[in-house]
Amino acid sequence: MENNFKTPRVFPVKADAPNPRITPVHPNIPQCPSLCLGIGSVRSGKTTLLNSICFQTKENGFYDAQTYFDEIAIMSNTINNDPSARFLKKACSVTDHYSDGMIMDLIEKQKSYGERDDMPFTALFLDDILSKNMKRNSEISFLCTRYRHLNIGLLGIFTQNLKSVDTIIRNNATDVIIFKQTNNKQLIGCMEEWSGVFGGEKEFMKIYLYATRKPFDFLYLKVYEGKALRSFEEVIYEDHKMLINTEPVEKEIKEEKKEVKDMIDNDNI
């Protein structure tokens, strides 16, 4: 029986109006709005990185964060244990603990200003928050799905244990920073999570080892772009292509502990 139905077509939804507070920054750093997930143990360089993000200027490739953002907030259970955080405590809104309700209070505060463009343009960093606070249905997980609409331009979450982070947070991370891992189980977790975007397990191990050879350097993944960098300095993987000579690190891969080697093609490079 003949009908007069048109062929169904799916049309894109009209994009949100551009956020007037988001202005161009160096392409090698997280582009606002960004959910940046960092994985690193104690003394891996997290606070060093935070100092650079918060204080280095655009001339040096960063944000000029003290003027780029209206507010920089840090919630950290361990900030008082790190002497290198003393400048952050003076210049930023720092809370040296975390408890349920703090995120919802922040959300309500932002909403009290009205529409998104009237809200303070904010950078928020959550550092070493207890693992139970990042499980499913947590306030932090909820924030990770709403931060763009709350004028939070940069949401940074730093953790020592990847598996303590809810899938919602991992799936919404636009940027990932992997510091030098001292625990091979954490490295395996990172490899399982993101190697599919970066050429598979062997290729991921190569870029990780190359990027983390020097103290405080890290592997930086622009997940949605499929781009990997050594820190913010050197693009090492892009467009499904390795951009570096990996011969020096292939020997290191072969010498990794068995639990890692088993993850990379049965120890055959």
C-alpha positions as CSV (number, residue, x, y, z in Angstrom):
1,M,0.0,0.0,0.0
2,E,1.5,3.3,-1.1
3,N,1.9,6.0,1.5
4,N,2.9,9.7,1.4
5,F,5.5,9.7,4.2
6,K,8.7,11.5,3.6
7,T,12.0,9.7,4.1
8,P,13.0,10.3,7.7
9,R,16.0,12.6,8.3
10,V,17.8,13.5,11.5
11,F,18.6,17.2,11.7
12,P,21.3,18.6,14.0
13,V,20.2,20.5,17.0
14,K,21.0,24.2,16.9
15,A,24.3,24.8,18.8
16,D,24.4,26.8,21.9
17,A,25.5,30.4,21.6
18,P,29.2,30.8,21.9
19,N,30.5,31.6,25.4
20,P,31.8,35.2,25.2
21,R,34.3,34.5,28.0
22,I,36.1,31.8,26.0
23,T,38.9,33.5,24.0
24,P,41.7,31.8,22.1
25,V,44.6,30.2,24.1
26,H,47.6,28.1,23.0
27,P,46.4,24.9,21.2
28,N,48.7,22.7,23.3
29,I,46.7,23.3,26.5
30,P,43.1,22.3,27.4
31,Q,40.6,24.4,25.5
32,C,37.7,25.7,27.5
33,P,35.3,24.3,28.3
34,S,37.3,21.4,29.4
35,L,37.0,18.5,31.8
36,C,40.6,17.5,32.5
37,L,41.3,14.3,34.4
38,G,44.8,13.8,35.9
39,I,46.1,10.5,37.2
40,G,49.2,10.6,39.3
41,S,50.6,9.5,42.7
42,V,52.0,11.7,45.5
43,R,55.0,13.8,44.2
44,S,54.3,13.0,40.6
45,G,54.1,16.7,39.6
46,K,50.4,17.6,40.1
47,T,51.0,20.7,42.2
48,T,53.8,21.8,39.9
49,L,51.3,21.6,37.0
50,L,48.6,23.5,39.0
51,N,51.1,26.3,39.7
52,S,51.8,26.7,36.0
53,I,48.2,26.6,35.0
54,C,47.2,29.2,37.6
55,F,50.2,31.6,37.4
56,Q,52.0,31.4,34.0
57,T,51.0,34.0,31.4
58,K,49.8,33.8,27.8
59,E,53.2,34.9,26.7
60,N,54.4,31.6,28.2
61,G,51.6,29.6,26.5
62,F,49.2,29.4,29.4
63,Y,46.0,31.2,30.3
64,D,46.9,34.2,32.4
65,A,44.5,32.5,34.7
66,Q,44.4,35.3,37.3
67,T,42.6,37.5,34.7
68,Y,41.2,34.8,32.3
69,F,39.0,33.4,35.0
70,D,36.8,35.3,37.4
71,E,37.5,32.7,40.1
72,I,39.9,29.9,40.6
73,A,38.7,27.4,43.2
74,I,40.6,24.4,44.6
75,M,39.3,21.7,46.8
76,S,42.0,19.4,48.1
77,N,42.4,17.0,51.0
78,T,46.2,17.1,50.8
79,I,47.0,20.7,49.9
80,N,48.4,21.5,53.3
81,N,50.9,18.7,53.0
82,D,52.7,20.2,50.0
83,P,54.9,23.3,50.5
84,S,54.8,24.1,46.8
85,A,51.1,24.8,47.1
86,R,51.7,27.9,49.3
87,F,51.2,30.3,46.3
88,L,48.0,28.6,45.3
89,K,46.6,29.1,48.8
90,K,47.3,32.8,48.7
91,A,45.9,33.5,45.2
92,C,43.0,31.0,44.8
93,S,39.9,30.1,46.7
94,V,41.2,27.0,48.5
95,T,39.3,24.5,50.7
96,D,41.6,22.0,52.4
97,H,38.9,19.4,52.7
98,Y,35.9,18.0,50.8
99,S,32.5,16.9,52.0
100,D,29.1,16.1,50.5
101,G,27.2,19.3,49.8
102,M,30.2,21.5,48.7
103,I,29.6,20.8,45.0
104,M,25.9,21.4,45.2
105,D,26.6,24.7,47.1
106,L,28.9,25.8,44.3
107,I,26.2,24.8,41.7
108,E,23.6,26.8,43.5
109,K,25.9,29.8,43.8
110,Q,26.5,29.8,40.1
111,K,22.8,29.5,39.3
112,S,22.0,32.4,41.6
113,Y,23.6,34.7,39.0
114,G,21.0,33.8,36.4
115,E,21.9,32.8,32.9
116,R,25.2,31.2,32.0
117,D,26.9,34.3,30.6
118,D,26.1,36.2,33.9
119,M,27.8,33.5,36.0
120,P,31.4,34.0,37.1
121,F,33.7,32.3,34.6
122,T,35.3,29.7,36.9
123,A,38.2,27.2,37.0
124,L,37.6,24.5,39.6
125,F,40.2,21.9,40.6
126,L,39.4,18.8,42.7
127,D,42.6,17.2,44.0
128,D,42.9,14.0,46.0
129,I,39.2,13.9,46.8
130,L,38.3,10.6,48.6
131,S,37.4,7.9,46.1
132,K,33.8,7.4,47.4
133,N,33.0,10.9,46.3
134,M,33.7,10.1,42.7
135,K,31.4,7.1,42.4
136,R,28.2,6.8,40.4
137,N,25.5,9.3,41.4
138,S,27.9,11.5,43.3
139,E,27.8,15.3,43.2
140,I,31.1,15.3,41.3
141,S,29.7,13.0,38.6
142,F,26.7,15.2,38.3
143,L,28.9,18.3,37.9
144,C,30.8,16.6,35.1
145,T,27.7,16.5,33.0
146,R,26.7,20.1,33.8
147,Y,29.8,22.2,34.2
148,R,29.6,23.8,30.7
149,H,26.2,25.2,31.5
150,L,27.4,26.6,34.8
151,N,30.2,28.7,33.2
152,I,32.9,26.5,34.6
153,G,35.5,26.9,31.9
154,L,38.1,24.5,33.3
155,L,37.2,21.6,35.6
156,G,40.3,19.7,36.7
157,I,40.0,16.4,38.6
158,F,43.2,14.9,39.9
159,T,43.3,11.4,41.4
160,Q,45.8,8.7,42.4
161,N,43.4,5.8,41.5
162,L,41.8,5.8,38.1
163,K,39.4,3.0,39.0
164,S,37.9,5.1,41.8
165,V,36.7,7.5,39.2
166,D,33.1,7.0,38.0
167,T,32.6,5.9,34.3
168,I,30.6,9.1,33.8
169,I,33.7,11.2,34.7
170,R,36.0,9.2,32.6
171,N,33.7,9.2,29.6
172,N,33.2,13.0,29.8
173,A,36.9,13.8,30.1
174,T,38.0,15.9,27.1
175,D,41.6,16.0,28.3
176,V,43.6,13.4,30.2
177,I,47.0,13.9,31.9
178,I,48.9,10.8,32.9
179,F,51.8,11.4,35.1
180,K,54.6,8.8,35.6
181,Q,53.0,5.8,37.2
182,T,54.6,4.0,40.1
183,N,51.9,1.4,40.2
184,N,51.7,-0.8,37.1
185,K,48.0,-1.5,37.8
186,Q,47.3,2.2,37.3
187,L,49.2,2.2,34.1
188,I,47.3,-0.8,32.9
189,G,44.0,0.9,33.7
190,C,45.0,4.0,31.7
191,M,46.1,1.8,28.8
192,E,42.8,-0.1,28.9
193,E,40.8,3.2,29.0
194,W,42.5,5.2,26.2
195,S,44.8,3.0,24.1
196,G,42.0,2.4,21.6
197,V,42.1,6.1,20.6
198,F,45.9,6.1,20.2
199,G,46.7,3.1,18.1
200,G,46.3,0.2,20.5
201,E,48.2,-1.0,23.5
202,K,51.7,-1.1,22.0
203,E,51.5,2.4,20.5
204,F,50.1,3.7,23.8
205,M,53.0,2.3,25.8
206,K,55.4,4.0,23.4
207,I,53.9,7.4,23.7
208,Y,53.6,7.0,27.5
209,L,57.2,6.0,28.0
210,Y,58.4,8.7,25.7
211,A,56.4,11.4,27.4
212,T,57.3,10.6,31.0
213,R,61.0,10.1,30.7
214,K,61.9,13.3,32.5
215,P,60.8,14.3,36.1
216,F,57.5,16.2,36.1
217,D,56.8,15.5,32.4
218,F,53.5,13.8,31.6
219,L,51.5,12.3,28.8
220,Y,48.8,14.7,27.8
221,L,45.9,13.3,25.7
222,K,43.5,15.5,23.8
223,V,41.0,12.6,23.7
224,Y,38.4,14.0,21.3
225,E,41.1,15.1,18.9
226,G,43.1,11.9,19.1
227,K,46.2,13.9,19.8
228,A,48.9,13.1,22.3
229,L,51.7,15.4,23.6
230,R,54.7,15.2,25.9
231,S,53.5,17.6,28.6
232,F,52.2,20.7,26.7
233,E,55.4,21.0,24.7
234,E,55.6,18.4,22.0
235,V,52.9,16.8,19.8
236,I,53.9,13.1,19.6
237,Y,50.8,11.5,18.1
238,E,48.2,12.9,15.8
239,D,45.9,11.7,13.0
240,H,46.6,8.1,13.8
241,K,50.3,8.6,13.3
242,M,53.3,8.4,15.5
243,L,55.3,11.6,15.2
244,I,58.4,10.6,17.1
245,N,61.2,8.0,16.9
246,T,60.1,5.3,19.3
247,E,63.2,3.1,19.1
248,P,64.7,4.4,22.4
249,V,61.6,3.4,24.3
250,E,60.9,0.1,22.7
251,K,63.7,-1.4,24.8
252,E,62.0,0.0,27.9
253,I,58.7,-1.6,26.9
254,K,60.4,-5.0,26.6
255,E,61.9,-4.6,30.1
256,E,58.6,-3.6,31.8
257,K,57.3,-5.9,34.5
258,K,55.4,-9.0,33.4
259,E,52.0,-7.7,34.2
260,V,52.5,-4.8,31.8
261,K,54.2,-6.8,29.2
262,D,51.4,-9.3,29.1
263,M,49.1,-6.3,28.1
264,I,51.2,-5.5,25.0
265,D,50.9,-8.4,22.6
266,N,52.4,-11.0,24.8
267,D,55.7,-9.2,25.1
268,N,56.2,-9.1,21.4
269,I,56.9,-5.6,20.1
